[in-house]
Amino acid sequence: MVSITLKDADLKETFRIASSFKVFSLAESLGGVESLINHPVTMTHASIPREERIKNGLSDSLIRISAGIEDAGDLIEDLDRAIG
């Protein structure tokens, strides 16, 4: 799993990007064999107040990426297309 923070992206833009992947699925579970994208602020940590999330390093522009067993070239292409 890799966590990234999108530079100059607000909450709305970050969720739009997280939703734009084709090979990676937007999902809360990161324990399967498929490639997944997670946006903690709107998913796993949505119930935590923003100030508390920020204090713990969970910015609005944080995305977590879990690479699965799909073809590496397809995953790289999907990342490049969505994040550029």
Buried (B, 14 or more C-beta within 10 A) or exposed (E): EEEEEBEEBEBEEBBEBBEBBEBBBBBEEBEEEBBBBBBBBBBBBEEBEEEEBEEEEBBBBBBBBBBBEBEEEEBEEBBEEBBE
